């Protein structure tokens, strides 16, 4: 049988991201622009 990975593990640690990781992801998402044109998607990073 396949192992189910979505079950909670007793040995799981609570992991928290660093502040700089959160800042990087937020800044990246603010700079990312997706343009839809005739069934095509263009991604532009506005930095």
Secondary structure as UniProt FT lines:
FT   TURN            5..6
FT   TURN            10..11
FT   HELIX           19..31
FT   STRAND          32..37
FT   TURN            38..39
FT   STRAND          40..45
//
